[in-house]
Amino acid sequence: MARKATNKLLQKAKESKSDEFYTQLSDIESELQHYKGHFKDKVVFCNCDDPRISNFFNYFASNFKELGLKKLIASCYRKQERNLFNTEKFENGFFYEYSGAKDEKIKPNSNGIIHFKGDGDFRSAESINLLKQSDIVVTNPPFSLFREYVDQLVKYDKKFLIIGNINAITYKEIFKIIKGNKAWLGINLGRGISGFIVPEHYELYGTEARIDNLGNRIVSPNNCLWLTNLDTSKRHEDITLTKRYFGNEIEYFHYDNYHGINVDKTQNIPLDYSDAMGVPITFLHKYNPEQFEIIKFRKGDDEKDLSISGKCPYFRILVKNKRIQKNEKMNQIPRSKLINKMKLEVRLKRNIDKIIMN
Ligand SMILES: C[S@@+](CC[C@H](N)C(=O)[O-])C[C@H]1O[C@@H](n2cnc3c(N)ncnc32)[C@H](O)[C@@H]1O
């Protein structure tokens, strides 16, 4: 099989494996503490959650009063396994509604559970009907269906706070909504999400796997993020910039196929550069739309990957600093300096090419 196809299959397998990552209560608490003001009088829907085991359901039911919730709904998907060899009657998906009444049990019992006619897929008419009645969706959806999942939330104009893989930023559909300021990254990212509970059959290996004191099997992929359209104060904080471009031009290479400079780390974004800068995708974790404008992802003017001396470093997001002050701008690009700088860069590129060739 061609290597590309094998890689695709491996990626697919990896994605559906993480469909069985269950979120820990501590990670939910750690993120949700930043959004408390959003939930008053709201209906929360966890639409990929078995209410009997989901920590999302557990969190919202336990904090129902404190958050001032109106209603909590959790729905559970049941994969339909019927085939030629397995003709047994399959179990339908189901949902549970919690309204915080005095005599209502937080732990759902079988009396309170309502069965769907179908499997409870988040895309099914039955689940969408619940979605329409809800204000905010909070969950960790199946990673392999992430694009479709977000697309549906946007289509129904819902508020959301969901977990996804960091790679999701690079999907053009997801990048588009981030660029359009319709969603942004939450507070915790990468190692900030401590790990997921995995089923018995999931093999534990490496240093990022453990069994916790409750006997849960935990893996920490350290590659997840929260994606949301609920506002946070962090999103309005400027990134502190300390570096300067002018005087340190040698540290910032220009792209071959876009008028802009490459910046390897968010902390190295210069405070005095007003044109486009290519920054790493982790920039989005610190992004304040009042300070920066997102222009484009990954591609140069020729719609090929951004390159420096013919090499494509990493995926970059092209951004512009909106806050360059007038006097900073006036300092920019005296012609003689620019010509010297370009000569220097050409020499430098030649040297790098020589080193690579050797
Ligand atoms: C990553 S797990 C997370 C489970 C739970 N939300 C949590 O955070 O603990 C994704 C869940 O989505 C469920 N699921 C898979 N496909 C689904 C679908 N099409 N519709 C709804 N749920 C689905 C899986 O059964 C699994 O329980």
Ligand as a Chemical Component Dictionary entry (heavy atoms), coordinates in Angstrom:
data_LIG
# 
_chem_comp.id                   LIG 
_chem_comp.type                 NON-POLYMER 
_chem_comp.pdbx_formal_charge   0 
_chem_comp.three_letter_code    LIG 
# 
loop_
_chem_comp_atom.comp_id 
_chem_comp_atom.atom_id 
_chem_comp_atom.alt_atom_id 
_chem_comp_atom.type_symbol 
_chem_comp_atom.charge 
_chem_comp_atom.model_Cartn_x 
_chem_comp_atom.model_Cartn_y 
_chem_comp_atom.model_Cartn_z 
_chem_comp_atom.pdbx_ordinal 
LIG C1  C1  C 0  -14.180 11.425 23.288 1  
LIG S1  S1  S 1  -15.550 10.536 23.958 2  
LIG C2  C2  C 0  -16.042 11.617 25.226 3  
LIG C3  C3  C 0  -17.161 11.136 26.055 4  
LIG C4  C4  C 0  -17.690 12.210 27.002 5  
LIG N1  N1  N 0  -18.204 13.327 26.258 6  
LIG C5  C5  C 0  -16.598 12.662 27.929 7  
LIG O1  O1  O 0  -16.039 13.721 27.693 8  
LIG O2  O2  O -1 -16.273 11.931 28.870 9  
LIG C6  C6  C 0  -16.712 10.786 22.640 10 
LIG C7  C7  C 0  -18.063 10.161 22.904 11 
LIG O3  O3  O 0  -18.882 10.417 21.774 12 
LIG C8  C8  C 0  -19.665 9.276  21.507 13 
LIG N2  N2  N 0  -20.007 9.302  20.075 14 
LIG C9  C9  C 0  -19.352 8.723  19.045 15 
LIG N3  N3  N 0  -19.978 8.975  17.894 16 
LIG C10 C10 C 0  -21.041 9.752  18.214 17 
LIG C11 C11 C 0  -22.088 10.313 17.458 18 
LIG N4  N4  N 0  -22.129 10.151 16.123 19 
LIG N5  N5  N 0  -23.032 11.036 18.086 20 
LIG C12 C12 C 0  -22.986 11.225 19.421 21 
LIG N6  N6  N 0  -22.022 10.706 20.199 22 
LIG C13 C13 C 0  -21.065 9.965  19.598 23 
LIG C14 C14 C 0  -18.790 8.111  21.899 24 
LIG O4  O4  O 0  -19.615 7.008  22.207 25 
LIG C15 C15 C 0  -18.043 8.657  23.103 26 
LIG O5  O5  O 0  -18.734 8.368  24.281 27 
# 
loop_
_chem_comp_bond.comp_id 
_chem_comp_bond.atom_id_1 
_chem_comp_bond.atom_id_2 
_chem_comp_bond.value_order 
_chem_comp_bond.pdbx_ordinal 
LIG C1  S1  SING 1  
LIG S1  C2  SING 2  
LIG S1  C6  SING 3  
LIG C2  C3  SING 4  
LIG C3  C4  SING 5  
LIG C4  N1  SING 6  
LIG C4  C5  SING 7  
LIG C5  O1  DOUB 8  
LIG C5  O2  SING 9  
LIG C6  C7  SING 10 
LIG C7  O3  SING 11 
LIG C7  C15 SING 12 
LIG O3  C8  SING 13 
LIG C8  N2  SING 14 
LIG C8  C14 SING 15 
LIG N2  C9  SING 16 
LIG N2  C13 SING 17 
LIG C9  N3  DOUB 18 
LIG N3  C10 SING 19 
LIG C10 C11 SING 20 
LIG C10 C13 DOUB 21 
LIG C11 N4  SING 22 
LIG C11 N5  DOUB 23 
LIG N5  C12 SING 24 
LIG C12 N6  DOUB 25 
LIG N6  C13 SING 26 
LIG C14 O4  SING 27 
LIG C14 C15 SING 28 
LIG C15 O5  SING 29 
# 
